[in-house]
């Protein structure tokens, strides 16, 4: 399997008593390195990581040109975020180092975690 492109969600207003973000809008990720998702990142995006599985979900945000850094004698590792079972994690900003040469962000997950990107 290969990475899949995400479609961003157009937001709708949440009421003051809203308890969650629409689960139906989230994309279930295939597991393993290189099988995650891609999306074009905008500073106005919210990235929602949701873990519906029975254990922790480890999301990996792939850093650009890690191989080039290694070739130059340096070392760099991708950034991981662990989300506990039945929990959500929301990111509101990503550093530029996650934008790949194709201007997309790559995210992998070690379980069938869910992800959504909302442009607000």
Secondary structure, 3 states (H helix, E strand, C coil): CCCEECCCEECCCCCCCCCCCCHHHCEECCCCCCCCEEEECCCCEEEEEECCCCCCEEEEECCCCHHHHHHCCCCCCCEEEEECCCCEEEECCCCHHHECCCCEEEEEECCCCEEEEEEC
